[in-house]
Amino acid sequence: MEYYEAMKKGGKDVELLINMGVGHSFYLDKIALLTDPHTAAQVDHLIAGITDFIKNH
């Protein structure tokens, strides 16, 4: 959060994506991705957010 806040304060175009109910680096846990629908949905949300940011910049 500190990095995000510093970038915003510096006038940079940044977005903050928060994934609820998953741990750090959840998108790297292939077993959780394949077996836990919540984790899979959060990965989809993360990838969509990254894709949208790239398309708009």
Long-range contacts (C-beta under 8 A, 24 or more apart in sequence): 13-57, 15-49, 15-53, 17-45, 17-46, 17-49, 17-50, 19-45, 19-46
